[in-house]
Amino acid sequence: MAESEHPQRGKGKKWMLGIGLDSDGHKRITKGPNFHLVGGSEETHEVMTEKAIKINEKLKSKGKTLDEVSREEFDDIAHSVGLHNPGNNDPSNN
């Protein structure tokens, strides 16, 4: 099908996905306006939720949404709430 037949395709809404890899036997799913968090122990899921909320608070304080920030600006915000980029080769992240 031609791209013009599906105008909703293309650049979609940006959102965050958090996946907790540890487990205590419970299935956890938390959805927000721009994030989905799945899995993890109670502690892990709580930390993921807290960080997603903090990122959204920082975005709101800047008057922006995920769709409006650059990758670099998002990385700065994520770092400020305690996340680090595993693809970053900076030895201080190890």
N, C-alpha and C positions, 0 to 999 in steps of 0.2 A: 504494500500500500504506500502511496505517496505520503510524504511527511505532512503536506498541507491538509490531508484528510483527518489528521489527529492534532489539532492545534494545541491540545493540552500537553502533548509530548514536547520534549526538549528540556529546557532548564526547569527542573522541578523544585519544589520547596525543600530547603535544606533542613536536616534534622540530625540529631545525635543518637547513636546507638551504643548502649552499654551492655556488655555481656560479662556476667560473672561466671568464672570457670570453676570455682569451688562450690561445694554443695553440702547441705545438711539434711537432704532428703525432701525439702519443701520446694515447690515450684513458685517462683516469684516473678511477677510481671508488673511493671509500673509504667504508665504512659502519661506523658505531659503534652503540652501544645506543640513542642518541637523535639521531643525525645521519647525513646522507648528503651526501657531497661529490662533485661531478662536474666534470670538465673542468679547464682551466687548464694552464699550463706546469708543469714540474717545481717551479719555485720557488713559483709561486702556490698549487699544490696543497699543497705542504709548509706554507706559511704558514696556509692554511685549516685543515689538519689540526691544526697546533699550537694555533691559537686555539680550535678546538672542544674539544680535550683540556683546555686551560687553563680554559675555561668549565666543563667537567664537574668539574675539580678544585676550582674555587671553589664550585660547587654542593655537592659532597660535603663540603667543609670547613664549609659552613653546615648540613649535614644535610638538604639539600633536593634535589628533582628539578626538572626543567623544569616538570612539572605542578603544582608547589607554589609557584612564584615568580610574583609579579605581573609585568606587563610592565615597570613602572618598575624593579623589582629586577633583572630580566633586562638591561634597558638599562644599568644601573649596572655589572653584572658584565661585560657585553660591552665597555663603554667602558674598564673597568679592564684588559682584555687587549689593548687597542689598536684596537677596532672603534668606529665612530661611526655614528650614525643619520643616513642621508642625508635623512630627512624632517624633521630638526631644523633650524630656521632660525637657530640660533646661529651668528653669523659666525666664531667661533673654530674651527668645523669645516671651514671652507673652506681 
